Amino acid sequence: MEKDNIVILVTGASSGIGQAIAEKLASNPKYIVYGTSRKASDSSNRKIHMLKMDVTDENSISNALEQLITKEKCIDVLINSAGFGISGAIESVPVDVAKKQFDVNFFGTVRVIQKVLPYMRAQKKGIIINIGSVAGYIPIPFQSMYSSAKYALESLSESLRMELAPFNIHVCLVEPGDTRTNFTKSRMKAGREEIEALYNPASKNAIQVMENDEENGYSPEKVAFAVFKLLKKKTPPMRTTVGLEYKAIYVLMKILPTRLKQSFLKKKYTGNCKKIRE
Ligand SMILES: NC(=O)c1ccc[n+]([C@@H]2O[C@H](COP(=O)([O-])OP(=O)(O)OC[C@H]3O[C@@H](n4cnc5c(N)ncnc54)[C@H](OP(=O)(O)O)[C@@H]3O)[C@@H](O)[C@H]2O)c1
């Protein structure tokens, strides 16, 4: 017999895309929505149950899940949205900071998935939605650590989908393009100043372009709507790119020769900064 309620956990639900997803899903009376944040705060939406979780801390993930399972006895859908971005030239970003980027955006997602899977396997069903990014298939200059972590998440999501198919657990990747959230304000400018200066004005230009694109991007509700629609599907697809132009860019990135792709991206992000200075 089909059960009536669907229990959903959204990581990174205190802001931006995760918050918009939690709010949209909570509008469906069948969905019981839990959201996470590193701060122990209540949501202004009384239908969302907030849990304290830091995705870099195994105990924190276990504690949050224990609270959810004690109350609901199951978890049907996991949506991994917690994340942040760093910028800087590859040469100038300290490896420790790059590791932090992967620790939150990539390994943070892995940790939560690992903790949730025993429950989903026991239930013999579940849906895992990872929030990727168009930056996972567009290698953006001066945001390479972020792009690389999202690229890794793409690969992980595709492998995981195959591994979990026999358990009736679906894995999906939702890829937003530029979206207006606190992501822009929270971006860590991680480059060491003296080295970063050698890459200017290209580096400054690229970061400015990213910030402008995000500030003029979609509202997070558009991503939330895509997730809402995804959950209605009997067999949710592997990949959902949000926004028509990003769907077109995805196809272009797959078919264009690297030379053309690089020429377009270089022009867009670094403008006319061609020459390496003496
Ligand atoms: N904005 C864009 O243009 C865009 C485009 C494509 C993809 N994305 C992706 O969308 C996701 C959400 O980003 P957003 O745009 O919504 O940014 P946001 O508004 O800054 O929200 C980030 C969320 O992640 C949480 N978070 C950050 N570090 C965390 C940690 N260590 N443990 C647990 N939670 C953590 C934050 O919660 P607390 O600070 O309360 O803990 C917050 O709820 C990210 O994965 C991002 O890469 C964003």
The ligand as a Gaussian input file, in Angstrom:
#p B3LYP/6-31G(d) Opt

LIG

0 1
 N       23.416000      30.795000      -6.613000
 C       23.813000      30.273000      -7.758000
 O       24.020000      30.982000      -8.778000
 C       23.976000      28.770000      -7.870000
 C       24.023000      28.220000      -9.154000
 C       24.174000      26.854000      -9.285000
 C       24.270000      26.050000      -8.173000
 N       24.237000      26.592000      -6.915000
 C       24.340000      25.674000      -5.770000
 O       23.166000      25.744000      -5.010000
 C       23.453000      25.344000      -3.658000
 C       22.865000      26.353000      -2.716000
 O       23.498000      27.611000      -2.920000
 P       22.680000      28.989000      -2.812000
 O       22.859000      29.712000      -4.078000
 O       21.336000      28.727000      -2.303000
 O       23.590000      29.736000      -1.721000
 P       23.220000      30.354000      -0.281000
 O       22.023000      31.231000      -0.399000
 O       24.490000      30.950000       0.199000
 O       22.847000      29.073000       0.602000
 C       23.830000      28.148000       0.991000
 C       23.251000      27.162000       1.982000
 O       24.245000      26.180000       2.272000
 C       24.395000      26.062000       3.666000
 N       25.771000      25.679000       4.033000
 C       26.920000      26.269000       3.682000
 N       27.962000      25.615000       4.233000
 C       27.448000      24.574000       4.929000
 C       27.995000      23.532000       5.727000
 N       29.315000      23.379000       5.934000
 N       27.158000      22.608000       6.297000
 C       25.838000      22.734000       6.128000
 N       25.248000      23.702000       5.408000
 C       26.054000      24.620000       4.819000
 C       23.996000      27.408000       4.238000
 O       23.465000      27.203000       5.542000
 P       24.067000      27.825000       6.908000
 O       25.038000      28.900000       6.537000
 O       22.842000      28.312000       7.636000
 O       24.689000      26.639000       7.570000
 C       22.865000      27.816000       3.298000
 O       21.629000      27.290000       3.734000
 C       24.973000      25.227000      -3.570000
 O       25.335000      23.864000      -3.649000
 C       25.452000      25.994000      -4.793000
 O       26.697000      25.509000      -5.229000
 C       24.085000      27.948000      -6.743000

